[in-house]
């Protein structure tokens, strides 16, 4: 069976590279699932969990905050402004950031979306264990 070749990078570092059966990302228009043979795509990412299913069935969850991804010839490149493995997220710190952003008003919307994405990603990762 064909596989995807996936690379996830952020402005800070190369986070992950490997083979995958599928990738699910969130765009401004909603979620998109990518499997081998997918048509070429270039799309923006929004703050959300990125889900990668590896060939052995293991699932990887990455919280991404902005950026874009491209798909061409079974190669998926995710270029995020910020990306972090869900299992590395400090949930208590993310909840504190969410509470602070919720009390901050309109100017805190980006921080609110980042905190929500981090908490969601961490929850997804813990349910996979």
C-alpha positions as a Python dict, from the first residue, in 0.01 Angstrom:
ca = {
    (1, 'X'): (0, 0, 0),
    (2, 'X'): (122, 350, -81),
    (3, 'X'): (224, 577, 204),
    (4, 'X'): (251, 947, 256),
    (5, 'X'): (585, 1110, 325),
    (6, 'X'): (514, 1371, 592),
    (7, 'X'): (726, 1654, 733),
    (8, 'X'): (609, 1884, 1013),
    (9, 'X'): (819, 2194, 1075),
    (10, 'X'): (772, 2517, 1264),
    (11, 'X'): (959, 2844, 1269),
    (12, 'X'): (1151, 2705, 1567),
    (13, 'X'): (1248, 2356, 1447),
    (14, 'X'): (1181, 2049, 1238),
    (15, 'X'): (936, 1860, 1457),
    (16, 'X'): (869, 1528, 1283),
    (17, 'X'): (935, 1348, 957),
    (18, 'X'): (815, 1005, 858),
    (19, 'X'): (571, 780, 675),
    (20, 'X'): (197, 797, 731),
    (21, 'X'): (-126, 630, 622),
    (22, 'X'): (-322, 954, 664),
    (23, 'X'): (-307, 1313, 784),
    (24, 'X'): (-599, 1523, 908),
    (25, 'X'): (-557, 1901, 927),
    (26, 'X'): (-793, 2192, 986),
    (27, 'X'): (-821, 2476, 736),
    (28, 'X'): (-1040, 2789, 750),
    (29, 'X'): (-1296, 2587, 549),
    (30, 'X'): (-1294, 2287, 786),
    (31, 'X'): (-1105, 1961, 829),
    (32, 'X'): (-934, 1789, 540),
    (33, 'X'): (-815, 1431, 536),
    (34, 'X'): (-518, 1336, 322),
    (35, 'X'): (-448, 979, 211),
    (36, 'X'): (-208, 842, -51),
    (37, 'X'): (-306, 947, -402),
    (38, 'X'): (-469, 1274, -287),
    (39, 'X'): (-491, 1556, -537),
    (40, 'X'): (-236, 1838, -492),
    (41, 'X'): (-345, 2088, -226),
    (42, 'X'): (-208, 2408, -79),
    (43, 'X'): (-408, 2534, 220),
    (44, 'X'): (-384, 2754, 527),
    (45, 'X'): (-381, 2596, 873),
    (46, 'X'): (-579, 2726, 1167),
    (47, 'X'): (-504, 2665, 1535),
    (48, 'X'): (-599, 2302, 1587),
    (49, 'X'): (-470, 1950, 1639),
    (50, 'X'): (-302, 1789, 1338),
    (51, 'X'): (-351, 1412, 1336),
    (52, 'X'): (-111, 1171, 1170),
    (53, 'X'): (-175, 796, 1147),
    (54, 'X'): (147, 605, 1099),
    (55, 'X'): (171, 284, 892),
    (56, 'X'): (182, 69, 1209),
    (57, 'X'): (-144, 223, 1333),
    (58, 'X'): (10, 453, 1592),
    (59, 'X'): (-139, 800, 1597),
    (60, 'X'): (52, 1121, 1644),
    (61, 'X'): (-118, 1446, 1750),
    (62, 'X'): (51, 1783, 1701),
    (63, 'X'): (-95, 2118, 1810),
    (64, 'X'): (-38, 2361, 1523),
    (65, 'X'): (-85, 2734, 1539),
    (66, 'X'): (-119, 2891, 1195),
    (67, 'X'): (87, 2827, 887),
    (68, 'X'): (3, 2616, 584),
    (69, 'X'): (39, 2271, 435),
    (70, 'X'): (96, 2134, 90),
    (71, 'X'): (25, 1797, -67),
    (72, 'X'): (181, 1673, -391),
    (73, 'X'): (281, 1326, -510),
    (74, 'X'): (217, 1165, -169),
    (75, 'X'): (435, 1425, 4),
    (76, 'X'): (275, 1632, 280),
    (77, 'X'): (463, 1934, 413),
    (78, 'X'): (320, 2108, 719),
    (79, 'X'): (479, 2445, 786),
    (80, 'X'): (335, 2586, 1108),
    (81, 'X'): (411, 2912, 1284),
    (82, 'X'): (425, 2710, 1607),
    (83, 'X'): (391, 2332, 1648),
    (84, 'X'): (424, 2104, 1949),
    (85, 'X'): (361, 1739, 2021),
    (86, 'X'): (39, 1698, 2217),
    (87, 'X'): (209, 1487, 2484),
    (88, 'X'): (452, 1774, 2551),
    (89, 'X'): (175, 2021, 2634),
    (90, 'X'): (145, 2135, 2995),
    (91, 'X'): (-234, 2117, 3028),
    (92, 'X'): (-248, 2321, 3350),
    (93, 'X'): (-49, 2599, 3185),
    (94, 'X'): (-273, 2584, 2876),
    (95, 'X'): (-584, 2607, 3096),
    (96, 'X'): (-438, 2909, 3276),
    (97, 'X'): (-365, 3073, 2940),
    (98, 'X'): (-722, 2999, 2830),
    (99, 'X'): (-868, 3159, 3144),
    (100, 'X'): (-650, 3467, 3097),
    (101, 'X'): (-745, 3497, 2730),
    (102, 'X'): (-1116, 3458, 2810),
    (103, 'X'): (-1101, 3754, 3046),
    (104, 'X'): (-902, 3970, 2803),
    (105, 'X'): (-1162, 4065, 2544),
    (106, 'X'): (-1133, 4094, 2165),
    (107, 'X'): (-756, 4150, 2157),
    (108, 'X'): (-701, 3807, 2312),
    (109, 'X'): (-873, 3602, 2038),
    (110, 'X'): (-547, 3458, 1893),
    (111, 'X'): (-432, 3354, 2242),
    (112, 'X'): (-776, 3205, 2309),
    (113, 'X'): (-759, 2992, 1991),
    (114, 'X'): (-402, 2879, 2070),
    (115, 'X'): (-498, 2772, 2424),
    (116, 'X'): (-807, 2587, 2302),
    (117, 'X'): (-604, 2405, 2033),
    (118, 'X'): (-341, 2302, 2287),
    (119, 'X'): (-601, 2167, 2532),
    (120, 'X'): (-785, 1979, 2254),
    (121, 'X'): (-462, 1826, 2121),
    (122, 'X'): (-353, 1718, 2468),
    (123, 'X'): (-693, 1556, 2524),
    (124, 'X'): (-671, 1369, 2193),
    (125, 'X'): (-323, 1241, 2277),
    (126, 'X'): (-429, 1117, 2620),
    (127, 'X'): (-724, 928, 2469),
    (128, 'X'): (-483, 744, 2234),
    (129, 'X'): (-276, 599, 2519),
}
